[in-house]
Amino acid sequence: MPRRAAQDHSTRTSPVEMADGVDVVDVPPVPEDVVEAVRTVSGAPSNDPRALEKALGLRIRQLRRQQDLSVADLASSAGLSTGMLSKIENGQISASLTSIHSLAQALSVPMSSLFALAEERHDCSFVAAGEGVKIERRGTKSGHVYQLLGHLLSGEMAIEPYLITLSDGAVPYTSFAHAGTELIHMLEGTLSYRHGNRLYKLSPGDTLLFDSQAQHGPEELGEGTLRYLSIIVYPRGSRGG
């Protein structure tokens, strides 16, 4: 007959403990950074929880300096202590509406202008199938066709996603070199892609990620039309090549 479940919940055993001949193993807790990466499907840091406070504080500091006011000057005009204003400018506290209104009056600006930095637009780009903009780049004369698949205007890092097509008449070109990092993902056909002194054979589904400061490019082209996705990431203002 099956055993009756224990009535005392404090002594109830787990399924592992109830299994004959199985030792109970303590499982260490999963590190929080691993849990967060799984939750967000990325190892990128989460948004700053005080981003609004920091943007507000930075804007107040900008306006104060533009008007050649010291912290003490602005604090006195707004009826705040210098310590409180310093904390607001550094994004360390959430300022009350009364304090924000007083600061706006002291700076002779509308309250909405204090949130200008917090309301910056977050870029998003959509390109429908077949509508990527054709771009003239090094290699174009060698029969390499570049379609730019998106473009963002802001941010510290620039991202250039291209759909690259090499027709039957295309020729090898291995002299690309520029700042940043590049990802190549093969979509159609086969080719051998050079990076520095190494050669990589790429077939549909293969991906190559590399430092794009070294000379690189397709060296041996397979038959028929070849297509691959190229994503270049680099700090704004450093593009070359």
Number of C-alpha atoms within 10 A of each C-alpha: 3 4 5 6 9 10 8 7 8 7 8 12 12 9 9 12 13 12 11 7 8 10 10 12 8 6 6 6 6 8 8 9 11 11 12 15 14 11 10 11 9 11 13 9 10 10 7 9 8 12 12 16 22 22 21 24 25 20 19 24 22 14 17 18 12 10 11 11 14 13 17 15 13 23 20 14 13 20 13 16 13 16 12 15 25 18 16 22 22 17 19 14 16 16 18 9 10 10 17 19 18 19 24 19 14 17 20 10 13 12 16 11 15 24 18 12 15 16 12 10 8 9 10 9 9 10 12 8 7 9 11 17 14 14 12 12 12 13 18 14 12 14 16 22 21 23 19 19 22 16 15 13 12 12 11 10 14 18 20 15 20 22 21 20 19 24 17 13 10 18 16 18 20 16 18 18 18 19 19 20 16 20 17 21 19 21 19 18 17 21 23 18 22 20 24 17 8 9 16 15 15 22 18 15 10 14 15 15 14 15 18 21 17 16 16 22 20 22 19 17 20 15 10 13 15 22 21 24 19 22 18 20 18 19 14 14 10 11 13 11 11
